[in-house]
Amino acid sequence: MLLLLCLAYAPGSRVGGAHAQCSRVGGARVSHAVASIADRLPVVAADALAEHREGARAMWQAIALAKPVERDEHWDLRSRARLLDSKGAAAKLEELAKLSGTYYANGLASCQVGEELVHPFEAWGFAKALSFNGDGSAYFRTRVIDTQCSVREREDGVVRHRGTMSKGLGSPMSNILAPQQRDTANIALRSWPLKLGGSHVETPVLIAGGDNGSPHGLDPRSLETLGELAENVASLSALKGKRLLAHTRFDAARGRLVFAASDIKVKPGAGGRSVLEFWEVDLSGDIVNHVRHETDFMIMHDWMITEHYYVVPKTPATLSWGGIAKFVLGIGRGVGAFELDYETAGALLLIPREKGAPVLTAKDADFWTIFHFGPTYERVAAGGAREVVVNAITFDNYRFGGEMGFDAERGEFDPIGWSGGPDVSKPVLAQFVVDVASSTLRRERLPVLCAREDGSVVDVPLDMPTIHPLCDGLESRYCYAAGAVRPEGWFPFNSVVKIDLQTRPVGVQAWFAPEHAMVSEPMLLPRGRGGEEDLGAAAEDEGFVVSIVHDAAKSRCEMYVWDARTFDEGPFCAIDLGALYPWDVHATWSPGLYIDDKRSAA
């Protein structure tokens, strides 16, 4: 296991000095002063690198190919939790026992269908719900999400839907005749409407989404699939047939859930155009705003809101007519239909939420692509200028199709070959500041620096950033992310990181999992009223940080829990979730919503 100390600064300490807080690293406390912040990795022997690579491959395959088991279990939280070596762990567990609400996570339901591997982004969805009942009891429930793809393939035991990233069905004719999309709703979950400020929610729905597909509605208590969202919620019928993105955003001040879609208009011989659409839905489930914008062909996955804008990363790309022809003829993957345009600089689109206002395009000097957003907000600078600040995870280069080491042709996974190879750079934290008046952009790399016991310092690659669940579009000091420091690559993720964005260098506290385990997206579960109303900056990290740790060696999953305010003391407990299941992707927190039938009725 890697032993590292994160370069973090306590309140009142001198930024840039030698003070460093200690962090829990693999269950042991370490503390060393950092004298240098050069990004220098020690030399690792080739045979050691090969061993690490094979270990990572075996771990990820065990996790990605684990079989999903549908479960319904009532627990005593105290007996289910394993106390860890953290200051005041028993007292912290008692505080956790008072928590009320449900943690939902979506993710993979195995990347193997019959004898074939499918791309992780196109695996069936697997919904998990863990209700904290506020009285020391908990309820855990899991279900495979029933889409047309998953239902048919579970019945037949073989791949029936082609997809754009997976290998397909074998022969060209089979690929041509098969349903082309693998709409599996396996990336994100969001309960709607939320319980806010004491409001009573009669009929919430759990929204399961994947990219470029139709979100599905789930019963938030039973997790049973209700069908496509647009067909089951009459007020959302306008979403039917739209290629929606997995990520939604929540405007807590207005009580609105915001959906986004990205589609392509193809003009043979003239390239393609991207059509972006946004819908805002109020607490009654009615669409109260719809904005459409057309731009040059681009690629996007995540996006963010601010008070006045939809903030969209414009990753330049071009259509590949040769790749399109291969896909149409059944001899190529859909991911070959486009190529990233490294000769064109990246940009941020600020699309006004108010119809009729001009769209702003803030271009950089270099190419980059953004996968996930952290805190994004508007501010007035010292000189009076209006600015939009974006903290995000960026890649300097990226090749689609091999995510998480998926090799379609060889039918295997090699996560280190992917994350440590030349086609994908390591994901890094950056801050963009856009001057609204001039549409100019400046970008600053924010190194996430951790020191090894030998004094060397590494810049931690990270992704899956999250913030307080009510802070979309608001300034946030803290951000949580999944990180990875490996001598041979950066995936699978092996650390949970808390980042303080107000310091320079950014303040960092991190915990590192065992070598044979992988962490999932960290999520803040606010205490008490903090989950239902914004209690201000002072309460931003008032709650618990959780991450599901998938342990391939033990063939188990556990939810590790930190007190967010004392994150540097390490996780105080690990809640046993039972047998190993495939990796969780994105999660959400729903205060005042329970899956336990008796607790719900109360």
Buried (B, 14 or more C-beta within 10 A) or exposed (E): BBBBBBBBBEEEBEEEEEBBBBBBBBBEBBEBEBEEBEEEEEEEEEEEBEEBBEBBBBBBBBBBBBEBEEBEEBBEBBEBBEEBEBEEBEEBBEBBBEBBBBBBBBBBBBBBBEEBBBBBBBBBBBBBBBBBBBEBBBBBBBBBBBBBBBBBBEEEEEBBBBBBBBBBBEEBEBBBEBEBBBBBBBBBBBBBBBBBEEEEBEEBBBBBBBBBBBBBBBBBBBBEBBBBBBBBBEEBEEBEEBBBBBBBBBBBEBBBBBBBBBBBEEEEEEEBBBBBBBBBBBBEBEBEBEBEBEBBBBBBBBBBBBEBBBBBBBBBBBBBEEBBEBBBEBEBBBBBBBBBBBEBBBBBBBBBBEEEEEBBBBBBEEBBBBBBBBBBBBEEEEEEEEBBBBBBBBBBEBBBBBBBBBBBEEEEBBBBBBBBBEEBBBBBBBBBBBBBEEBEBEBEEBBBBBBBEEBBBBBBBBBBBBBBBBBBBBBBBBBBBBBBBBBBBBBBBBBBBBBBBEBEBBBBBBBBBBBBBBBBBBBBBBBBBBBBBBBEBEBBBBBBBBBBBBBBBBEBBBBBBBBBBBBBBBBBBBBBBBEBBBBBBBBBBBBBBBBBEEBBEE
